Amino acid sequence: MSLFFNAVTDDWGTTYAFTPAGYALMVVIMLVLLIAGAAIFGARNKSKFSTKGIAFSAMAIALATVASMIKLIHLPMGGSVTLFSMMFIVLIGYWFGLGTGLTAAIAYGILQMIIDPYIISLPQMFVDYIFAFGALGLSGVFRNSKHGLIKGYILGVLGRYFFAILSGVIFFGSYAPDTGILSSPFLYSAAYNGAYLGLEALITLVVIAIPAVSHALNSVKTLAAEEA
């Protein structure tokens, strides 16, 4: 036991749960990250600290959090097809650019770690929550590109997929079958994580490609960026 974590041992092994002090620390880190990111990237863009930008980002994170709890399909060893949760985080990068997108996505990863933690080690915690969810902010690369939302969404999901595979190979490779093509930890991790991430991505891309939906999301981007 430490100040921030408690060890929990069951038939599956040892995991770590946050203590009240640990939860408080994560909340503080998340809030500091959001405020510092808004100030830093706002200054780089030669714009004022935008309360409107923070409000839009907070709204998107809140929607993503609610959507992440609506699980259309839930796999037995973690991972779910949710109701467009990744899209809401991708939108932040699409609205405000790479720096703000990464900052908000990392904050969302911390929030997911607070709500539904599965931690077996500090490196695994960083890969599964900070890096994997943070990669969704890569959508900001295509902020000003034609079809930027679709391109950004694909890049963000591929980034999350990369870290999900990495985590599976390094930390959960022992769950791969003993025989067959999926006995390779890499192939098992790629197939397992690709199943839920790929299905949610496919559904989301179909929806955002609908002209009416695309037009509505672009209108929200225009509104969000007015003071960004």
C-alpha positions, 0 to 999 in steps of 0.5 A, a space after each residue: 500500500 502507498 499513499 496513492 495506490 492500493 494493491 488488489 490481488 485476485 485470481 487474475 493477479 495483482 492490480 492497483 487501485 487508487 486511494 482517495 489521495 490518488 483520485 485527488 491527485 489525478 483530478 488535480 493533474 487533469 485540471 492543471 493539464 487542461 488549464 496549462 495547455 489552454 494557456 500555452 497553446 493559446 499564447 502560441 497561436 497569438 490569441 487570448 486565453 479562450 474561455 469559450 475554447 475551454 468550454 467547448 473542450 470540456 463539453 466534448 470531454 463530458 460527452 465522450 465520457 458519457 458515450 464511453 459508458 454506453 457500451 454497444 459491445 463489451 469484450 471479456 478482457 477489456 475494450 468496448 464498442 462505444 457510442 462514438 466516444 472517440 469522435 468527441 475527443 477527436 473533435 477537439 483537435 479538429 477544432 483547435 489544432 494539435 497542441 490543444 487536441 493532445 492536451 485534452 486527449 491526455 486529460 481524457 485518458 486521465 479521466 478514464 483512468 479515474 473512472 474505470 482503472 485497470 492498472 498492473 504497473 506504472 508503464 502499463 498505466 501510461 501506455 493504456 491511458 496516457 499514450 493510447 487515449 492521448 493519441 486521439 489528439 493527433 486529429 489536430 494534424 488535419 485541422 485545416 485539411 480538406 476532409 480534415 475530420 475524417 483524416 484526423 479521426 482515422 489518424 487518432 484511432 490508428 494512434 490509439 490502436 498502435 498503443 493498444 497493440 503495444 500494451 497487449 504485446 508487452 503486458 498481456 501477451 500471456 493471454 494469447 492462445 497456446 496454439 494457432 495463428 493467434 498464439 503470436 502475442 502481436 497477432 493476438 493483440 492486433 486482432 483483439 484490439 482491432 475488433 472493437 476499435 475497428 468496428 467503432 471506427 467504421 460505424 463512426 466514419 459512416 455516420 460522419 460521412 453523411 452530408 448533413 452530419 458533416 455539415 453540422 460538425 463543420 458548423 460547430 467547428 466554425 462556432 468553436 473557433 471564433 475565439 480560439 
